Amino acid sequence: MRLELEYDGTGFAGWAAQPGRRTVEGELRRALDAVLPEWDGLAVAGRTDAGVHARGQVASFSTSSGPPPERVAEALNEHLADDVAAVSSGGAPDGFHARFSARSRTYRYRVWTRSEPSPFEHRRAFWHPRPLDESLLTELAALLPGEHDFRAFTPTQTRHAAFVRGVSEARWERDGDALHLWITADSFLRHMVRTLVGTMLEASDPAAFGALLEGRARSEAGTTAPPWGLYLERVDY
């Protein structure tokens, strides 16, 4: 079965279940137990970190009992907290796996650029009141599509064995007082989008930024932007 989810990551210690901590996976497992007599094999397209939001997260699991597949989302919402919702549910092809069947994922990072903060953007965007060179940001984003070695944009201590990722689209978009980075790739390294954003906001030389995409050390890239500006927008299969 395929399930699409939205959640506000503010109150969660990330997706993955952790003893003694509130997580999206933990909330979903509790709801699944309440709705389905039996289920197994819960998987997710993107294991989001603490504070990261999702508007198009996809989970998969198997079950042979309970409500019809298209009614499972409605049933789950009766047991889910207000900061997470099941948007849709339905059957999936044999062998469908939310993570391994995905062809690409799209993330959006929201930067609040007004000189004054906004209570409505708190924990929804990264407040960056200093002036930004938007033409430079556009130039930097244009360097991202293609296959690159992104080891400069993930923590040095990592479980990743391979660092090459294929980016199909990357662009900055102005939306009033907010600036959004949209990026689509086959998969992402841990903290990759947030470190790309932090580095791009600090960058002054496109050539130096481009060199980071050749597998440079993490110490050569910039800071990691905070999690609350990041949204998992879409997963394509």
MDAnalysis code that builds the backbone (N, CA, C; Angstrom):
import MDAnalysis as mda
import numpy as np

u = mda.Universe.empty(711, n_residues=237, atom_resindex=np.repeat(np.arange(237), 3), trajectory=True)
u.add_TopologyAttr("name", ["N", "CA", "C"] * 237)
u.add_TopologyAttr("resid", np.arange(1, 238))
u.add_TopologyAttr("resname", ["MET", "ARG", "LEU", "GLU", "LEU", "GLU", "TYR", "ASP", "GLY", "THR", "GLY", "PHE", "ALA", "GLY", "TRP", "ALA", "ALA", "GLN", "PRO", "GLY", "ARG", "ARG", "THR", "VAL", "GLU", "GLY", "GLU", "LEU", "ARG", "ARG", "ALA", "LEU", "ASP", "ALA", "VAL", "LEU", "PRO", "GLU", "TRP", "ASP", "GLY", "LEU", "ALA", "VAL", "ALA", "GLY", "ARG", "THR", "ASP", "ALA", "GLY", "VAL", "HIS", "ALA", "ARG", "GLY", "GLN", "VAL", "ALA", "SER", "PHE", "SER", "THR", "SER", "SER", "GLY", "PRO", "PRO", "PRO", "GLU", "ARG", "VAL", "ALA", "GLU", "ALA", "LEU", "ASN", "GLU", "HIS", "LEU", "ALA", "ASP", "ASP", "VAL", "ALA", "ALA", "VAL", "SER", "SER", "GLY", "GLY", "ALA", "PRO", "ASP", "GLY", "PHE", "HIS", "ALA", "ARG", "PHE", "SER", "ALA", "ARG", "SER", "ARG", "THR", "TYR", "ARG", "TYR", "ARG", "VAL", "TRP", "THR", "ARG", "SER", "GLU", "PRO", "SER", "PRO", "PHE", "GLU", "HIS", "ARG", "ARG", "ALA", "PHE", "TRP", "HIS", "PRO", "ARG", "PRO", "LEU", "ASP", "GLU", "SER", "LEU", "LEU", "THR", "GLU", "LEU", "ALA", "ALA", "LEU", "LEU", "PRO", "GLY", "GLU", "HIS", "ASP", "PHE", "ARG", "ALA", "PHE", "THR", "PRO", "THR", "GLN", "THR", "ARG", "HIS", "ALA", "ALA", "PHE", "VAL", "ARG", "GLY", "VAL", "SER", "GLU", "ALA", "ARG", "TRP", "GLU", "ARG", "ASP", "GLY", "ASP", "ALA", "LEU", "HIS", "LEU", "TRP", "ILE", "THR", "ALA", "ASP", "SER", "PHE", "LEU", "ARG", "HIS", "MET", "VAL", "ARG", "THR", "LEU", "VAL", "GLY", "THR", "MET", "LEU", "GLU", "ALA", "SER", "ASP", "PRO", "ALA", "ALA", "PHE", "GLY", "ALA", "LEU", "LEU", "GLU", "GLY", "ARG", "ALA", "ARG", "SER", "GLU", "ALA", "GLY", "THR", "THR", "ALA", "PRO", "PRO", "TRP", "GLY", "LEU", "TYR", "LEU", "GLU", "ARG", "VAL", "ASP", "TYR"])
u.atoms.positions = np.array([
    [0.841, -1.190, 0.000],
    [0.000, 0.000, 0.000],
    [0.880, 1.245, 0.000],
    [0.414, 2.280, -0.701],
    [1.123, 3.554, -0.756],
    [0.344, 4.591, 0.048],
    [1.072, 5.404, 0.806],
    [0.469, 6.411, 1.666],
    [1.225, 7.716, 1.501],
    [0.502, 8.809, 1.267],
    [1.133, 10.128, 1.172],
    [0.859, 10.916, 2.447],
    [1.905, 11.575, 2.957],
    [1.829, 12.258, 4.246],
    [2.292, 13.705, 4.146],
    [1.725, 14.544, 4.997],
    [2.225, 15.889, 5.259],
    [2.494, 16.002, 6.748],
    [3.534, 16.765, 7.114],
    [3.739, 17.039, 8.543],
    [4.565, 18.291, 8.767],
    [4.275, 18.904, 9.896],
    [5.061, 20.023, 10.401],
    [6.127, 19.397, 11.293],
    [7.383, 19.535, 10.903],
    [8.452, 18.846, 11.620],
    [8.858, 19.457, 12.943],
    [8.253, 20.598, 13.311],
    [8.695, 21.328, 14.503],
    [8.701, 20.459, 15.757],
    [7.658, 19.696, 15.955],
    [7.523, 18.932, 17.190],
    [8.077, 17.524, 17.132],
    [8.821, 17.203, 16.064],
    [9.313, 15.839, 15.902],
    [10.835, 15.785, 15.927],
    [11.357, 14.699, 16.451],
    [12.806, 14.448, 16.439],
    [13.176, 13.719, 15.143],
    [12.545, 14.117, 14.044],
    [12.805, 13.490, 12.761],
    [11.785, 12.420, 12.425],
    [12.030, 11.748, 11.293],
    [11.148, 10.664, 10.878],
    [11.366, 9.415, 11.711],
    [12.599, 8.965, 11.820],
    [12.907, 7.624, 12.337],
    [12.551, 7.468, 13.811],
    [11.927, 6.334, 14.129],
    [11.562, 6.022, 15.514],
    [12.789, 5.994, 16.399],
    [12.684, 6.627, 17.580],
    [13.775, 6.679, 18.549],
    [13.187, 6.506, 19.941],
    [13.796, 5.673, 20.767],
    [13.258, 5.441, 22.111],
    [13.157, 6.742, 22.903],
    [11.979, 6.975, 23.474],
    [11.794, 8.130, 24.345],
    [11.643, 9.455, 23.635],
    [11.575, 9.459, 22.291],
    [11.455, 10.709, 21.562],
    [10.268, 10.633, 20.596],
    [9.632, 11.773, 20.385],
    [8.473, 11.816, 19.492],
    [8.956, 11.938, 18.048],
    [8.535, 10.999, 17.203],
    [8.953, 10.984, 15.806],
    [7.737, 10.767, 14.909],
    [7.883, 11.120, 13.638],
    [6.795, 10.906, 12.689],
    [6.529, 9.411, 12.533],
    [7.579, 8.633, 12.412],
    [7.398, 7.187, 12.280],
    [6.669, 6.619, 13.491],
    [7.031, 7.083, 14.676],
    [6.374, 6.600, 15.886],
    [4.887, 6.913, 15.889],
    [4.533, 8.145, 15.473],
    [3.121, 8.524, 15.408],
    [2.374, 7.683, 14.383],
    [3.007, 7.463, 13.228],
    [2.346, 6.683, 12.182],
    [2.177, 5.232, 12.607],
    [3.186, 4.653, 13.216],
    [3.073, 3.272, 13.683],
    [1.928, 3.116, 14.684],
    [1.802, 4.086, 15.578],
    [0.718, 4.028, 16.562],
    [-0.641, 4.063, 15.862],
    [-0.767, 4.933, 14.846],
    [-2.032, 5.026, 14.120],
    [-2.301, 3.764, 13.308],
    [-1.268, 3.218, 12.674],
    [-1.455, 1.980, 11.912],
    [-1.926, 0.843, 12.822],
    [-1.366, 0.765, 14.009],
    [-1.782, -0.275, 14.956],
    [-3.256, -0.118, 15.335],
    [-3.719, 1.137, 15.393],
    [-5.107, 1.390, 15.782],
    [-6.087, 1.079, 14.661],
    [-5.645, 1.189, 13.408],
    [-6.546, 1.061, 12.265],
    [-6.518, -0.331, 11.640],
    [-5.333, -0.956, 11.609],
    [-5.170, -2.210, 10.883],
    [-4.895, -3.369, 11.839],
    [-5.624, -4.471, 11.702],
    [-5.363, -5.637, 12.547],
    [-3.944, -6.171, 12.369],
    [-3.426, -6.061, 11.164],
    [-2.036, -6.483, 10.923],
    [-1.470, -5.680, 9.751],
    [-0.186, -5.385, 9.857],
    [0.527, -4.679, 8.782],
    [2.018, -4.952, 8.972],
    [2.810, -4.673, 7.920],
    [4.234, -5.009, 8.000],
    [4.995, -4.191, 6.956],
    [6.306, -4.065, 7.161],
    [7.204, -3.537, 6.143],
    [7.110, -2.048, 5.898],
    [6.932, -1.250, 6.952],
    [6.838, 0.198, 6.769],
    [8.157, 0.757, 6.219],
    [8.073, 1.501, 5.116],
    [9.233, 2.160, 4.505],
    [8.840, 3.585, 4.164],
    [9.830, 4.450, 3.999],
    [9.557, 5.857, 3.722],
    [10.523, 6.359, 2.656],
    [10.051, 7.320, 1.852],
    [10.877, 7.831, 0.756],
    [12.054, 8.651, 1.260],
    [11.834, 9.474, 2.299],
    [12.896, 10.330, 2.811],
    [12.886, 10.374, 4.326],
    [13.998, 9.966, 4.950],
    [14.075, 9.955, 6.412],
    [14.470, 11.362, 6.878],
    [13.481, 12.235, 6.993],
    [13.731, 13.628, 7.327],
    [14.289, 13.782, 8.742],
    [15.132, 14.818, 8.917],
    [15.742, 15.103, 10.209],
    [14.789, 15.876, 11.114],
    [15.186, 16.044, 12.357],
    [14.405, 16.819, 13.323],
    [14.164, 18.223, 12.786],
    [12.922, 18.677, 12.856],
    [12.578, 20.026, 12.447],
    [12.260, 20.193, 10.986],
    [12.536, 19.182, 10.152],
    [12.282, 19.271, 8.714],
    [10.819, 18.921, 8.438],
    [10.207, 19.670, 7.529],
    [8.799, 19.493, 7.196],
    [8.629, 18.640, 5.938],
    [7.410, 18.183, 5.705],
    [7.115, 17.420, 4.485],
    [5.732, 17.786, 3.984],
    [5.644, 18.002, 2.689],
    [4.358, 18.233, 2.030],
    [4.029, 17.107, 1.067],
    [5.004, 16.247, 0.787],
    [4.763, 15.147, -0.148],
    [5.552, 13.910, 0.206],
    [5.608, 13.582, 1.494],
    [6.291, 12.374, 1.936],
    [5.479, 11.146, 1.514],
    [6.177, 10.074, 1.170],
    [5.505, 8.837, 0.752],
    [5.996, 7.681, 1.612],
    [5.064, 6.906, 2.120],
    [5.376, 5.701, 2.885],
    [4.717, 4.506, 2.207],
    [5.262, 3.333, 2.466],
    [4.665, 2.106, 1.946],
    [4.679, 1.044, 3.032],
    [3.721, 0.150, 2.959],
    [3.639, -0.973, 3.889],
    [2.707, -2.011, 3.280],
    [2.691, -3.182, 3.845],
    [1.808, -4.238, 3.346],
    [0.768, -4.578, 4.408],
    [-0.429, -4.886, 3.956],
    [-1.502, -5.308, 4.847],
    [-2.526, -6.094, 4.032],
    [-3.222, -7.003, 4.669],
    [-4.266, -7.769, 3.990],
    [-5.582, -7.676, 4.737],
    [-5.694, -6.666, 5.600],
    [-6.915, -6.516, 6.384],
    [-7.183, -5.038, 6.624],
    [-8.307, -4.747, 7.236],
    [-8.649, -3.374, 7.539],
    [-9.487, -2.727, 6.454],
    [-9.600, -1.386, 6.473],
    [-10.421, -0.680, 5.487],
    [-9.881, -0.860, 4.075],
    [-10.702, -0.571, 3.060],
    [-10.184, -0.567, 1.688],
    [-9.003, 0.385, 1.574],
    [-8.050, 0.112, 0.694],
    [-6.839, 0.948, 0.614],
    [-7.117, 2.438, 0.505],
    [-8.135, 2.818, -0.291],
    [-8.406, 4.239, -0.490],
    [-9.041, 4.902, 0.731],
    [-9.436, 4.126, 1.723],
    [-10.030, 4.677, 2.951],
    [-9.061, 4.674, 4.124],
    [-7.887, 4.109, 3.940],
    [-6.939, 3.992, 5.053],
    [-6.479, 5.370, 5.536],
    [-6.221, 6.309, 4.618],
    [-5.776, 7.643, 5.034],
    [-6.807, 8.298, 5.946],
    [-8.068, 8.238, 5.556],
    [-9.137, 8.822, 6.370],
    [-9.170, 8.192, 7.758],
    [-9.030, 6.870, 7.814],
    [-9.051, 6.182, 9.099],
    [-7.843, 6.557, 9.956],
    [-6.687, 6.682, 9.329],
    [-5.477, 7.042, 10.080],
    [-5.594, 8.430, 10.698],
    [-6.211, 9.364, 9.976],
    [-6.299, 10.743, 10.472],
    [-7.095, 10.857, 11.760],
    [-7.942, 9.886, 12.027],
    [-8.668, 9.892, 13.299],
    [-7.749, 9.589, 14.472],
    [-6.573, 9.070, 14.197],
    [-5.644, 8.683, 15.267],
    [-4.330, 9.460, 15.219],
    [-4.122, 10.272, 14.190],
    [-2.891, 11.040, 14.077],
    [-3.029, 12.397, 14.767],
    [-1.923, 12.924, 15.271],
    [-1.911, 14.232, 15.900],
    [-2.111, 15.334, 14.857],
    [-2.359, 16.558, 15.323],
    [-2.672, 17.663, 14.426],
    [-1.503, 18.062, 13.524],
    [-0.277, 17.720, 13.895],
    [0.867, 18.157, 13.098],
    [1.334, 17.125, 12.089],
    [0.535, 16.094, 11.850],
    [0.824, 15.125, 10.788],
    [-0.503, 14.645, 10.214],
    [-0.560, 14.503, 8.890],
    [-1.805, 14.085, 8.239],
    [-1.510, 13.101, 7.123],
    [-2.399, 12.131, 6.995],
    [-2.380, 11.230, 5.846],
    [-3.228, 11.873, 4.760],
    [-2.606, 12.230, 3.644],
    [-3.290, 12.972, 2.580],
    [-4.029, 12.034, 1.632],
    [-3.418, 10.908, 1.325],
    [-4.066, 9.955, 0.421],
    [-3.476, 8.573, 0.654],
    [-4.224, 7.563, 0.252],
    [-3.757, 6.179, 0.347],
    [-4.335, 5.391, -0.805],
    [-3.686, 4.294, -1.122],
    [-4.181, 3.450, -2.203],
    [-3.294, 2.254, -2.412],
    [-3.741, 1.375, -3.268],
    [-2.957, 0.205, -3.586],
    [-1.696, 0.576, -4.352],
    [-0.740, -0.321, -4.362],
    [0.528, -0.106, -5.057],
    [0.903, -1.371, -5.810],
    [1.697, -1.254, -6.863],
    [2.117, -2.447, -7.615],
    [2.924, -3.401, -6.733],
    [2.921, -4.657, -7.077],
    [3.727, -5.638, -6.362],
    [5.187, -5.193, -6.355],
    [5.814, -5.269, -5.206],
    [7.214, -4.889, -5.094],
    [7.444, -3.405, -4.862],
    [6.371, -2.599, -4.799],
    [6.546, -1.163, -4.585],
    [7.178, -0.910, -3.219],
    [8.192, -0.047, -3.192],
    [8.895, 0.315, -1.970],
    [9.084, 1.823, -1.977],
    [8.610, 2.502, -0.947],
    [8.613, 3.967, -0.944],
    [9.995, 4.548, -1.189],
    [11.019, 3.904, -0.658],
    [12.377, 4.420, -0.833],
    [13.025, 3.930, -2.122],
    [13.069, 2.624, -2.302],
    [13.854, 2.049, -3.396],
    [13.181, 2.177, -4.762],
    [11.870, 2.387, -4.793],
    [11.174, 2.557, -6.071],
    [11.199, 4.005, -6.555],
    [11.616, 4.932, -5.705],
    [11.592, 6.355, -6.063],
    [12.628, 6.664, -7.134],
    [12.233, 7.467, -8.129],
    [13.152, 7.920, -9.176],
    [13.796, 9.252, -8.811],
    [13.057, 10.095, -8.105],
    [13.618, 11.381, -7.696],
    [12.837, 11.943, -6.515],
    [13.471, 12.896, -5.834],
    [12.849, 13.609, -4.723],
    [13.073, 15.097, -4.937],
    [12.088, 15.897, -4.567],
    [12.197, 17.344, -4.694],
    [12.072, 17.990, -3.323],
    [13.060, 18.813, -2.988],
    [13.047, 19.572, -1.741],
    [12.954, 21.063, -2.048],
    [12.380, 21.793, -1.105],
    [12.344, 23.255, -1.173],
    [12.924, 23.795, 0.125],
    [13.787, 24.799, 0.006],
    [14.304, 25.455, 1.211],
    [13.848, 26.908, 1.198],
    [13.224, 27.335, 2.281],
    [12.605, 28.671, 2.382],
    [13.470, 29.600, 3.233],
    [13.876, 30.717, 2.637],
    [14.669, 31.737, 3.324],
    [13.808, 32.994, 3.455],
    [13.629, 33.478, 4.674],
    [12.860, 34.701, 4.923],
    [13.839, 35.871, 4.908],
    [13.687, 36.775, 3.930],
    [14.707, 37.789, 3.673],
    [14.329, 39.184, 4.157],
    [13.146, 39.358, 4.704],
    [12.762, 40.676, 5.210],
    [13.671, 41.083, 6.354],
    [13.922, 42.378, 6.495],
    [14.813, 42.831, 7.569],
    [14.218, 42.584, 8.943],
    [12.878, 42.480, 9.007],
    [12.215, 42.176, 10.275],
    [11.775, 40.712, 10.286],
    [11.838, 40.070, 11.441],
    [11.340, 38.688, 11.519],
    [9.825, 38.667, 11.430],
    [9.280, 37.484, 11.236],
    [7.828, 37.308, 11.208],
    [7.453, 36.151, 12.128],
    [6.483, 36.361, 13.021],
    [6.057, 35.243, 13.865],
    [5.442, 34.110, 13.049],
    [4.945, 34.425, 11.851],
    [4.334, 33.398, 11.013],
    [5.376, 32.560, 10.278],
    [6.619, 33.042, 10.260],
    [7.704, 32.304, 9.611],
    [8.578, 31.564, 10.623],
    [8.336, 31.782, 11.900],
    [9.132, 31.114, 12.935],
    [8.991, 29.606, 12.801],
    [10.114, 28.928, 12.704],
    [10.151, 27.476, 12.502],
    [9.539, 27.044, 11.177],
    [9.378, 27.994, 10.252],
    [8.890, 27.659, 8.912],
    [9.896, 28.093, 7.850],
    [10.829, 28.980, 8.217],
    [11.812, 29.496, 7.273],
    [13.052, 29.931, 8.043],
    [14.162, 30.045, 7.337],
    [15.418, 30.541, 7.887],
    [15.443, 32.053, 7.692],
    [15.438, 32.801, 8.791],
    [15.457, 34.265, 8.710],
    [16.869, 34.725, 8.394],
    [17.017, 35.393, 7.252],
    [18.322, 35.873, 6.786],
    [18.139, 37.335, 6.367],
    [18.236, 38.277, 7.316],
    [17.923, 39.679, 7.011],
    [19.011, 40.414, 6.235],
    [20.191, 39.847, 6.094],
    [21.274, 40.533, 5.386],
    [21.038, 40.492, 3.880],
    [21.497, 41.508, 3.139],
    [21.274, 41.551, 1.684],
    [21.860, 40.328, 0.984],
    [21.169, 39.873, -0.051],
    [21.616, 38.730, -0.832],
    [21.750, 39.135, -2.308],
    [22.744, 38.573, -2.948],
    [22.950, 38.792, -4.377],
    [22.187, 37.694, -5.115],
    [20.962, 38.002, -5.542],
    [20.116, 36.972, -6.138],
    [20.625, 36.521, -7.504],
    [21.291, 37.391, -8.213],
    [21.858, 36.978, -9.501],
    [22.986, 35.980, -9.283],
    [23.758, 36.163, -8.222],
    [24.803, 35.200, -7.891],
    [24.195, 33.865, -7.479],
    [23.133, 33.900, -6.676],
    [22.473, 32.657, -6.260],
    [21.947, 31.899, -7.477],
    [21.394, 32.623, -8.446],
    [20.916, 31.988, -9.670],
    [22.067, 31.329, -10.416],
    [23.212, 32.000, -10.449],
    [24.391, 31.455, -11.122],
    [24.894, 30.197, -10.417],
    [24.868, 30.215, -9.098],
    [25.317, 29.043, -8.334],
    [24.381, 27.862, -8.544],
    [23.070, 28.117, -8.542],
    [22.104, 27.036, -8.731],
    [22.269, 26.392, -10.100],
    [22.656, 27.180, -11.095],
    [22.825, 26.654, -12.448],
    [23.987, 25.669, -12.540],
    [24.866, 25.664, -11.533],
    [25.994, 24.726, -11.527],
    [25.605, 23.345, -10.998],
    [24.442, 23.238, -10.375],
    [24.086, 22.012, -9.672],
    [23.574, 20.872, -10.553],
    [22.779, 21.132, -11.604],
    [22.296, 20.005, -12.410],
    [23.435, 19.179, -13.002],
    [23.220, 17.866, -13.019],
    [24.238, 16.930, -13.480],
    [24.685, 16.034, -12.338],
    [25.643, 15.181, -12.603],
    [26.186, 14.295, -11.571],
    [27.418, 14.943, -10.943],
    [27.417, 15.020, -9.602],
    [28.528, 15.636, -8.879],
    [28.819, 14.830, -7.622],
    [30.010, 15.018, -7.096],
    [30.407, 14.413, -5.829],
    [30.124, 15.434, -4.723],
    [29.121, 15.140, -3.886],
    [28.642, 16.102, -2.899],
    [29.204, 15.854, -1.497],
    [30.379, 15.236, -1.378],
    [30.880, 14.938, -0.038],
    [31.182, 16.200, 0.765],
    [31.382, 17.343, 0.114],
    [31.602, 18.602, 0.836],
    [30.334, 19.086, 1.523],
    [29.190, 18.480, 1.185],
    [27.900, 18.965, 1.664],
    [27.189, 17.962, 2.573],
    [27.946, 17.098, 3.198],
    [27.385, 16.145, 4.152],
    [28.378, 15.994, 5.302],
    [27.925, 15.669, 6.511],
    [28.858, 15.568, 7.638],
    [30.003, 14.593, 7.360],
    [31.163, 14.917, 7.890],
    [32.336, 14.060, 7.693],
    [32.081, 12.659, 8.224],
    [31.471, 12.575, 9.400],
    [31.112, 11.280, 9.964],
    [29.757, 10.889, 9.376],
    [29.770, 10.024, 8.393],
    [28.547, 9.660, 7.694],
    [28.532, 8.172, 7.377],
    [27.341, 7.637, 7.187],
    [27.196, 6.235, 6.808],
    [27.189, 6.065, 5.292],
    [27.204, 7.173, 4.552],
    [27.187, 7.071, 3.093],
    [28.493, 6.467, 2.581],
    [28.370, 5.546, 1.631],
    [29.549, 4.956, 1.004],
    [29.830, 5.605, -0.350],
    [28.788, 6.148, -0.983],
    [28.930, 6.822, -2.269],
    [28.405, 8.246, -2.126],
    [29.081, 9.182, -2.786],
    [28.745, 10.592, -2.607],
    [28.272, 11.262, -3.898],
    [28.255, 10.534, -5.002],
    [27.801, 11.099, -6.267],
    [26.279, 11.040, -6.318],
    [25.675, 12.166, -6.638],
    [24.232, 12.263, -6.790],
    [23.923, 12.991, -8.084],
    [22.795, 12.627, -8.697],
    [22.385, 13.252, -9.944],
    [21.283, 14.264, -9.716],
    [21.578, 15.526, -9.940],
    [20.606, 16.611, -9.780],
    [19.989, 16.914, -11.141],
    [18.675, 16.890, -11.222],
    [17.997, 17.161, -12.495],
    [17.517, 18.600, -12.603],
    [17.313, 19.269, -11.463],
    [16.843, 20.657, -11.503],
    [17.238, 21.358, -10.219],
    [17.625, 22.613, -10.324],
    [17.912, 23.450, -9.158],
    [17.689, 24.902, -9.551],
    [16.923, 25.616, -8.751],
    [16.657, 27.019, -9.053],
    [16.254, 27.776, -7.778],
    [16.571, 29.066, -7.750],
    [16.091, 29.967, -6.698],
    [14.875, 30.710, -7.235],
    [13.868, 30.887, -6.380],
    [12.633, 31.546, -6.775],
    [12.242, 32.559, -5.715],
    [11.968, 33.797, -6.134],
    [11.508, 34.830, -5.226],
    [10.002, 34.732, -5.046],
    [9.527, 34.820, -3.789],
    [8.100, 34.794, -3.468],
    [7.856, 35.851, -2.396],
    [7.665, 37.097, -2.810],
    [7.492, 38.181, -1.851],
    [8.752, 38.370, -1.020],
    [8.618, 38.276, 0.293],
    [9.763, 38.439, 1.188],
    [10.542, 37.139, 1.388],
    [10.135, 36.090, 0.702],
    [10.806, 34.796, 0.841],
    [11.554, 34.448, -0.439],
    [12.618, 33.688, -0.251],
    [13.407, 33.183, -1.363],
    [13.497, 31.671, -1.193],
    [13.161, 30.940, -2.259],
    [13.111, 29.480, -2.177],
    [14.154, 28.857, -3.086],
    [14.879, 27.872, -2.556],
    [15.678, 26.997, -3.407],
    [14.872, 25.732, -3.660],
    [14.629, 25.440, -4.949],
    [13.998, 24.191, -5.353],
    [15.084, 23.305, -5.942],
    [15.136, 22.048, -5.495],
    [16.152, 21.145, -6.013],
    [15.590, 19.729, -6.104],
    [15.815, 19.096, -7.252],
    [15.361, 17.729, -7.507],
    [16.573, 16.875, -7.833],
    [16.661, 15.701, -7.201],
    [17.777, 14.787, -7.452],
    [17.295, 13.357, -7.294],
    [18.122, 12.420, -7.770],
    [17.751, 11.012, -7.631],
    [17.707, 10.612, -6.158],
    [18.636, 11.130, -5.363],
    [18.619, 10.941, -3.917],
    [19.516, 12.006, -3.310],
    [19.491, 12.106, -1.984],
    [20.224, 13.155, -1.290],
    [21.049, 12.571, -0.154],
    [22.190, 13.189, 0.085],
    [22.994, 12.866, 1.253],
    [22.407, 13.565, 2.475],
    [22.785, 13.096, 3.649],
    [22.319, 13.723, 4.891],
    [22.811, 15.173, 4.948],
    [21.902, 16.082, 5.232],
    [22.178, 17.523, 5.358],
    [22.588, 18.167, 4.035],
    [22.475, 17.462, 2.922],
    [22.985, 17.974, 1.652],
    [22.320, 19.294, 1.248],
    [20.984, 19.338, 1.269],
    [20.300, 20.558, 0.844],
    [20.612, 21.703, 1.798],
    [20.585, 21.447, 3.082],
    [20.821, 22.500, 4.065],
    [22.242, 23.056, 3.960],
    [23.216, 22.194, 3.676],
    [24.589, 22.679, 3.540],
    [24.792, 23.393, 2.215],
    [24.107, 22.944, 1.176],
    [24.128, 23.694, -0.079],
    [23.594, 25.106, 0.144],
    [22.471, 25.222, 0.841],
    [21.885, 26.539, 1.095],
    [22.843, 27.407, 1.909],
    [23.365, 26.876, 3.016],
    [24.279, 27.657, 3.838],
    [25.495, 28.121, 3.060],
    [26.029, 27.249, 2.228],
    [27.211, 27.593, 1.434],
    [26.877, 28.626, 0.366],
    [25.740, 28.474, -0.281],
    [25.353, 29.415, -1.326],
    [25.093, 30.816, -0.765],
    [24.497, 30.890, 0.407],
    [24.226, 32.191, 1.007],
    [25.516, 32.914, 1.402],
    [26.580, 32.162, 1.636],
    [27.863, 32.742, 2.032],
    [28.814, 32.949, 0.855],
    [28.499, 32.347, -0.292],
    [29.443, 32.305, -1.411],
    [29.616, 33.668, -2.071],
    [30.794, 33.866, -2.652],
    [31.064, 35.082, -3.424],
    [31.701, 34.768, -4.777],
    [32.125, 33.512, -4.973],
    [32.857, 33.139, -6.178],
    [32.265, 31.862, -6.777],
    [31.612, 31.952, -7.924],
    [31.025, 30.753, -8.538],
    [32.056, 29.670, -8.820],
    [33.279, 30.046, -9.195],
    [34.305, 29.043, -9.488],
    [34.650, 28.246, -8.243],
    [34.754, 28.927, -7.106],
    [35.069, 28.233, -5.853],
    [33.928, 27.311, -5.446],
    [32.694, 27.766, -5.657],
    [31.551, 26.917, -5.336],
    [31.529, 25.698, -6.258],
    [31.795, 25.904, -7.540],
    [31.818, 24.795, -8.480],
    [32.863, 23.756, -8.128],
    [33.999, 24.208, -7.588],
    [35.056, 23.272, -7.200],
    [34.611, 22.357, -6.068],
    [33.691, 22.845, -5.221],
    [33.191, 22.025, -4.117],
    [32.413, 20.813, -4.623],
    [31.898, 20.897, -5.840],
    [31.110, 19.810, -6.414],
    [31.974, 18.693, -6.980],
    [33.277, 18.815, -6.776],
    [34.218, 17.807, -7.291],
    [34.743, 16.901, -6.185],
    [34.029, 16.881, -5.048],
    [34.416, 15.968, -3.980],
    [35.380, 16.556, -2.965],
    [35.304, 17.859, -2.738],
    [36.178, 18.502, -1.758],
    [35.776, 18.104, -0.336],
    [36.624, 18.436, 0.616],
    [36.369, 18.107, 2.018],
    [35.229, 18.952, 2.574],
    [34.511, 18.413, 3.553],
    [33.407, 19.154, 4.186],
    [33.891, 20.483, 4.741],
    [35.106, 20.556, 5.230],
    [35.621, 21.779, 5.846],
    [35.735, 22.936, 4.854],
    [35.718, 22.651, 3.561],
    [35.855, 23.706, 2.560],
    [34.516, 24.351, 2.212],
    [33.404, 23.709, 2.567],
    [32.077, 24.264, 2.290],
    [31.646, 25.152, 3.454],
    [30.448, 25.720, 3.350],
    [29.969, 26.658, 4.348],
    [29.179, 25.998, 5.460],
    [28.427, 26.819, 6.171],
    [27.650, 26.332, 7.300],
    [26.420, 25.562, 6.818],
    [25.818, 24.824, 7.725],
    [24.591, 24.086, 7.433],
    [23.400, 24.919, 7.876],
    [22.522, 25.258, 6.956],
    [21.341, 26.047, 7.290],
    [20.438, 25.254, 8.236],
    [19.640, 25.933, 9.048],
    [18.808, 25.232, 10.036],
    [17.723, 24.378, 9.385],
    [17.255, 23.365, 10.087],
    [16.313, 22.412, 9.482],
    [14.938, 22.980, 9.199],
    [14.512, 23.987, 9.950],
    [13.111, 24.402, 9.852],
    [12.771, 25.123, 8.550],
    [13.744, 25.414, 7.684],
    [13.428, 25.984, 6.381],
    [13.246, 24.945, 5.297],
    [13.451, 23.668, 5.617],
    [13.476, 22.607, 4.606],
    [12.158, 21.845, 4.542],
    [11.691, 21.618, 3.307],
    [10.448, 20.896, 3.056],
    [10.695, 19.811, 2.010],
    [10.271, 18.590, 2.306],
    [10.213, 17.545, 1.280],
    [8.914, 17.765, 0.517],
    [9.027, 18.188, -0.732],
    [7.844, 18.604, -1.500],
    [7.214, 17.482, -2.308],
    [8.045, 16.626, -2.895],
    [7.480, 15.646, -3.838],
    [8.440, 14.474, -4.026],
    [7.864, 13.305, -4.237],
    [8.618, 12.113, -4.593],
    [8.031, 11.569, -5.880],
    [8.861, 11.340, -6.863],
    [8.382, 10.830, -8.154],
    [8.817, 9.381, -8.335],
    [7.909, 8.598, -8.932],
    [8.141, 7.162, -9.138],
    [8.021, 6.799, -10.603],
])
